[in-house]
Amino acid sequence: MAERSVLLVDDDPGFRKMFRGLLAPQGLEPICCANGEEGLSLFDRRRPLLSFVDVLLPGMSGLDLLREIKHRGQGSSVVMVSSHQDTGTIVQAMRLGASDFLIKPISEEALCGILDRHGPPAHASPRHPLPPPAPGAGGMVGDSPFLRQLSVLIDQVADTEATILLQGESGVGKGMAARAIHERSQRRDCPFVKVNCAALPAELLEAELFGYERGAFTGAVRGKPGRFELAHRGTLFLDEVGELPLPLQAKLLHVLQDTTFSRLGGNAEIRVDVRIIAASNRNLELAVQGGLLRPDLYFRLNVVNLIIPPLRERREEIPDLAHFFHAKFCRQYNRQQSALGPETLQAFAAYQWPGNIRELENAIKRLVLLGAESALAPIRAARLEECPAAAADERPTSLKDVSRRAARQAERQLILEALRQTRWNRREAARRLGISYKSLLHKISTHEFASSS
């Protein structure tokens, strides 16, 4: 059925396989091909409501295919995919009418988010099996002293209109806390809209926040509301707010002060009623001192400051989180649920979790999909690096092995130290290491660090 079909045009067979595996269990029909000409033919025959198109294709380019699809109309959304974050290509794609732009490697979470925003309606069959119910608003799990204290603070500020700043390392649960604040406020029945300020270049982020009018740029065939308008009477969550470029900081400050703005290419003033929650994994005071963040914006955001400590300082929460994620992924992937063994829980309790709750969630997902040995391997490796004597039975057998292992361990430690020093700000860590952002993402994946938000 066309209303349940999703087209992927990509010459990477591994990505097509992953795409099929993700969509089919969710009641969607994936249609895949490897080149633009075949993709256009499939689009004409099937008329999917959503298409994913790689920028670099053999024969017809992805941008040419996007242009042809948008020329045919029919209200189909097109998401462009690329292995390279080239700002010029991204801007060109958005001007041609792309609904979104994804950079590989693409996580399952990112794909599901795209399906939620642009995909076929979910009433025919659910896309996401519901996770088991979690205690506490916003999905916060556990009953640790910190969570009890945080719950009290959230209750104190939720029904106020105060702007709230959440600070902490990547993956500690700032997004969960923001949603809990929204769900306990009088705005709970209105939209909760999230914007990742680090995910888009400045040219697109401004349009994403404030929207644009028809004709604002080439390809803007109709006006589009921004996230501020979509969050009217609700809550706007600005994640990684410390990554905002300075010109956008000035415009954001104006909106916070006057509650009015204009779309790109428009003159009409739009007034919104929005409650702002901001979050950052950076030390924003240092960002102000370094000229990266306007002090007036910082003081405007920092009315109520909630600091969320890393998971290694909240180890009593690990068993509850592990059981919660285990039950969630067993249901999601239709796997038989068995109790987590004491050895697994002991390994989890002893590990430092540099990627915090998100790293734990990823470890549990690997455990459910691949088994305990695969899930615990990175954790055991990290423990062995901390205690080299424990690895005596795994000594290398040649000088080449010694050199390779030493280089790998040195690289891993250097990357980990850079990530810790930058509070898991990957762009800043890449700058300090003297490598590209894409190279750092690849190395994080290779060394099996947790991804950050």
C-alpha positions in Angstrom: 0.0 0.0 0.0 1.4 3.4 -1.0 0.4 5.0 2.4 2.6 2.5 4.2 5.6 2.4 1.8 8.9 4.2 2.3 11.5 4.5 -0.5 15.2 4.3 0.0 17.6 5.1 -2.8 21.2 4.3 -1.7 24.0 2.3 -3.3 25.2 1.0 0.1 23.8 -2.6 0.5 24.5 -2.6 4.2 22.4 0.5 4.8 19.6 -0.9 2.7 19.7 -4.1 4.7 19.5 -2.2 8.0 16.7 0.0 6.6 14.6 -3.0 5.7 15.2 -4.6 9.1 14.1 -1.5 10.9 10.9 -0.7 8.9 9.4 -4.1 8.2 8.7 -5.0 11.9 7.0 -1.6 12.3 4.2 -2.3 9.7 6.0 -0.2 7.0 6.9 -1.5 3.5 10.5 -0.6 2.6 11.2 -0.2 -1.1 14.9 -0.1 -1.8 17.1 0.4 -4.9 20.7 1.4 -5.7 20.5 4.2 -8.3 18.5 7.4 -9.1 16.9 6.2 -12.4 15.4 3.1 -10.7 14.5 5.2 -7.7 12.5 7.6 -9.9 10.8 4.7 -11.6 9.8 3.2 -8.2 8.6 6.6 -7.0 6.4 7.0 -10.1 4.9 3.5 -9.6 4.5 3.4 -5.9 4.1 7.1 -4.8 5.5 6.7 -1.3 4.8 9.4 1.2 8.4 9.4 2.4 11.6 8.8 0.5 15.3 8.6 1.7 17.8 9.6 -1.0 21.6 9.4 -0.9 23.3 12.5 -2.2 26.0 10.5 -4.1 24.4 8.0 -6.4 25.7 6.3 -9.6 24.1 7.9 -12.7 21.5 10.5 -11.7 22.7 12.3 -8.6 20.6 12.4 -5.4 20.0 16.2 -5.8 18.7 15.6 -9.3 16.4 12.9 -8.0 15.2 15.2 -5.3 14.4 17.8 -7.9 12.4 15.4 -10.0 10.4 14.0 -7.0 9.5 17.5 -5.8 8.6 18.5 -9.4 6.1 15.7 -9.5 4.5 17.1 -6.3 2.0 14.7 -4.6 3.1 16.0 -1.2 5.9 13.4 -0.8 8.6 14.2 1.8 12.2 13.5 0.9 15.0 13.1 3.4 18.5 13.4 2.0 21.3 11.2 3.3 25.1 11.7 3.0 28.3 10.5 4.5 29.7 14.0 4.5 28.4 17.1 6.4 28.9 19.6 3.5 27.0 22.8 4.4 26.6 23.9 0.7 25.0 20.5 -0.2 22.7 20.7 2.8 21.6 24.2 2.0 21.0 23.3 -1.6 19.0 20.2 -0.7 16.8 22.1 1.7 16.2 24.8 -0.9 15.2 22.1 -3.4 12.5 21.0 -0.9 14.2 18.3 1.2 12.3 17.8 4.5 15.4 16.8 6.4 19.1 15.9 6.0 20.8 13.0 7.8 24.6 12.3 8.1 25.8 8.7 8.2 26.3 6.7 10.3 22.5 7.0 11.1 21.2 5.6 14.3 18.0 3.7 14.7 16.8 6.5 17.0 17.4 9.2 14.3 15.5 7.1 11.6 12.6 6.6 14.0 12.5 10.3 14.7 12.3 11.1 10.9 9.4 8.5 10.5 7.6 10.2 13.4 7.9 13.6 11.8 7.5 12.9 8.1 6.4 9.3 7.7 3.1 7.6 7.1 0.5 7.9 9.8 0.9 5.4 12.6 -2.8 4.4 13.1 -2.6 1.3 10.7 0.1 -0.4 12.9 2.3 0.9 15.7 5.8 1.8 14.7 7.3 1.7 18.2 6.3 -0.9 20.7 5.6 0.9 23.9 8.3 0.4 26.6 7.3 -0.9 29.9 5.9 1.8 32.2 8.5 3.8 34.1 8.1 5.3 37.6 8.1 9.1 37.5 7.1 11.7 34.9 9.3 12.1 31.9 10.4 8.4 32.0 12.9 8.9 34.8 13.7 5.5 36.3 14.8 4.6 39.8 14.5 5.8 43.4 18.0 7.1 44.2 18.5 10.0 46.6 19.5 12.2 43.6 16.3 11.4 41.7 14.2 12.1 44.8 15.9 15.4 45.2 15.5 16.2 41.5 11.8 15.3 41.6 11.3 17.8 44.4 13.1 20.5 42.5 11.1 19.8 39.4 7.9 20.0 41.3 9.0 23.4 42.7 9.7 24.9 39.3 7.4 23.0 36.8 4.4 25.3 37.2 6.4 28.5 37.0 7.2 30.3 33.8 10.9 30.5 34.7 13.5 29.6 32.1 15.4 26.5 33.2 19.0 25.5 32.3 20.0 21.9 32.6 23.7 21.1 32.8 25.6 17.9 32.8 27.7 15.5 30.7 26.2 14.0 27.5 23.9 11.1 28.2 23.0 11.9 31.9 19.3 12.4 31.2 18.9 16.1 30.6 16.2 15.4 28.0 14.3 13.2 30.4 14.4 15.9 33.0 13.2 18.5 30.5 10.2 16.3 29.6 9.4 15.7 33.2 9.3 19.4 33.8 6.9 19.8 30.9 4.7 16.9 32.0 4.3 18.3 35.5 3.5 21.9 34.3 0.2 23.5 33.3 1.5 23.2 29.7 1.4 19.4 29.7 -1.4 19.2 27.2 0.4 21.4 24.7 3.4 20.6 22.5 6.9 19.6 23.8 9.2 20.5 21.0 12.9 19.7 21.0 15.7 21.3 18.9 19.2 20.0 18.9 21.2 23.2 18.3 24.4 21.2 17.4 22.7 19.1 14.7 22.3 21.7 11.9 24.5 24.4 10.4 23.6 28.0 11.2 21.9 28.6 7.8 19.4 25.8 8.5 19.1 26.2 12.2 17.7 29.7 11.9 15.0 28.5 9.4 14.3 25.5 11.8 13.8 27.8 14.8 11.9 30.6 13.2 10.4 29.2 10.0 10.4 30.9 6.6 8.0 32.5 4.1 7.3 31.4 0.6 10.1 32.7 -1.7 12.5 33.4 1.2 15.1 31.4 -0.8 15.3 29.3 -3.9 13.2 26.2 -3.4 10.9 27.8 -0.7 7.7 27.0 -2.7 5.6 27.4 0.5 6.0 28.9 3.9 7.0 26.7 6.8 6.4 27.4 10.6 9.5 27.1 12.8 9.8 25.3 16.1 8.9 28.4 18.1 5.5 28.5 16.4 5.0 24.7 16.8 5.7 25.0 20.5 3.1 27.8 21.0 1.6 27.5 24.5 3.9 24.6 25.2 7.6 24.0 25.9 10.6 24.5 23.6 13.6 22.4 24.7 16.9 23.9 23.3 19.4 21.0 23.6 23.1 21.9 23.3 22.3 25.6 23.4 26.0 26.4 23.9 26.5 25.4 20.2 24.3 28.3 18.9 26.3 30.6 16.6 26.6 34.2 17.9 24.2 35.8 15.3 21.5 33.3 16.3 22.1 34.0 20.0 21.2 37.6 19.4 17.9 36.7 17.7 17.1 34.1 20.4 17.7 36.7 23.1 15.3 39.1 21.3 12.6 36.4 21.2 13.1 35.6 24.9 12.7 39.3 25.8 9.9 40.3 23.5 8.2 37.0 22.7 8.0 38.1 19.1 9.9 37.3 15.9 9.6 37.3 12.1 10.0 34.3 9.8 12.9 34.3 7.3 11.8 36.4 4.3 8.9 37.9 6.2 8.0 41.2 7.9 5.0 40.2 10.0 5.6 39.9 13.7 4.6 36.6 15.2 3.9 36.5 18.9 4.4 33.2 20.8 3.8 31.9 24.3 6.6 29.5 24.9 8.3 28.2 28.0 12.1 27.7 27.4 14.1 24.8 28.8 17.8 24.8 27.7 20.5 22.2 28.1 24.2 22.0 27.6 27.1 19.6 28.2 29.5 22.5 28.1 30.6 24.8 31.0 28.7 27.8 29.8 30.4 30.2 32.2 33.7 29.3 30.4 31.9 29.7 27.1 30.9 33.3 28.2 34.5 34.0 29.3 35.8 32.7 25.9 33.4 34.9 23.9 31.5 31.9 22.6 28.2 32.7 24.4 26.6 36.1 24.9 26.6 36.9 28.7 23.1 38.5 28.4 21.7 35.3 26.8 23.4 33.2 29.5 21.9 35.2 32.3 18.5 35.0 30.5 18.7 31.2 30.3 20.2 30.7 33.7 17.2 31.6 35.9 16.9 28.2 37.4 20.0 26.0 37.1 19.7 22.2 37.5 23.0 20.2 37.4 22.7 16.5 36.7 25.7 14.5 37.8 27.2 11.7 35.8 26.1 8.1 36.2 29.4 7.1 37.9 28.2 9.3 40.8 24.8 7.7 40.9 25.7 4.0 40.8 22.7 3.0 42.9 20.5 3.8 39.8 22.3 1.3 37.6 20.3 -1.9 38.5 17.0 -0.2 38.0 18.1 1.3 34.7 19.5 -2.0 33.5 16.3 -3.9 34.3 14.2 -1.1 32.7 16.2 -1.1 29.4 16.4 -4.9 29.4 12.6 -5.2 29.6 12.1 -2.4 27.0 14.4 -4.0 24.4 13.1 -7.5 24.9 9.7 -6.3 24.1 10.9 -4.1 21.2 12.8 -6.9 19.5 10.5 -9.7 20.5 13.2 -11.5 22.5 12.5 -13.9 25.4 13.0 -12.0 28.6 15.2 -13.6 31.3 16.7 -12.0 34.4 20.0 -10.2 34.2 22.7 -12.3 35.8 24.7 -11.2 38.9 27.9 -11.2 36.9 26.4 -8.8 34.4 25.1 -6.4 37.1 28.4 -6.5 38.9 30.2 -5.6 35.7 27.8 -2.7 35.1 28.2 -1.5 38.7 32.0 -1.5 38.4 32.3 0.3 35.1 32.8 4.1 34.8 30.2 4.8 32.1 31.8 7.7 30.3 28.8 7.9 28.1 26.4 7.8 31.1 22.8 6.5 30.8 22.9 6.5 27.0 26.0 4.2 27.0 24.2 1.9 29.5 21.2 1.8 27.2 23.3 0.9 24.2 25.0 -1.8 26.2 21.7 -3.4 27.2 20.5 -3.2 23.6 23.6 -5.1 22.5 23.0 -7.6 25.2 19.5 -8.3 24.1 20.5 -8.5 20.4 23.8 -10.2 20.6 24.2 -11.8 24.1 26.0 -10.9 27.3 29.5 -11.6 25.9 29.2 -9.0 23.2 27.7 -6.5 25.5 30.3 -6.9 28.3 33.3 -7.1 26.0 33.9 -3.2 25.9 33.3 -3.0 29.6 35.8 -5.8 30.4 38.3 -4.3 28.0 38.1 -1.0 29.8 38.6 -2.7 33.1 41.6 -4.6 31.8 43.1 -1.2 30.7 42.7 0.1 34.2 44.3 -3.1 35.6 46.8 -4.4 33.0 48.0 -7.3 35.2 44.5 -8.9 34.8 45.2 -9.2 31.1 48.2 -11.5 31.5 46.4 -14.4 29.9 45.8 -12.2 26.8 49.3 -11.1 26.2 50.2 -10.4 22.5 52.1 -13.1 20.6 54.3 -10.9 18.4 56.0 -7.5 18.3 53.5 -6.4 15.7 50.6 -7.3 18.1 52.4 -5.4 20.9 52.7 -2.3 18.6 49.1 -2.5 17.4 47.6 -3.0 20.8 49.7 -0.2 22.4 48.7 2.2 19.6 45.1 1.3 20.0 45.1 1.7 23.8 47.0 5.0 23.5 44.6 6.4 20.9 41.6 5.2 23.0 42.9 6.9 26.2 43.7 10.1 24.3 40.2 10.3 22.8 38.6 9.5 26.1 40.6 12.2 27.9 39.7 14.8 25.2 36.0 13.8 25.5 36.1 14.1 29.3 37.9 17.4 29.2 35.2 18.8 26.9 32.3 17.2 28.8 31.7 14.9 25.8 31.4 17.8 23.4 32.5 15.9 20.3 33.1 18.9 18.0 35.3 20.6 20.6 37.1 17.2 21.3 37.8 16.8 17.5 39.2 20.3 17.4 41.5 19.6 20.3 42.6 16.3 18.8 43.3 17.9 15.4 41.0 15.6 13.5 37.7 16.1 11.6 34.4 15.6 13.4 33.6 12.7 11.1 36.9 11.0 11.9 36.2 11.3 15.6 32.7 9.8 15.2 34.3 6.9 13.4 36.9 6.4 16.2 34.2 6.6 18.9 32.3 3.8 17.1 35.5 1.8 16.6 36.5 2.0 20.2 32.9 1.4 21.3 32.4 4.5 23.3 28.8 5.6 23.8 27.4 8.1 21.4 26.4 11.5 23.0 23.5 13.7 22.4 
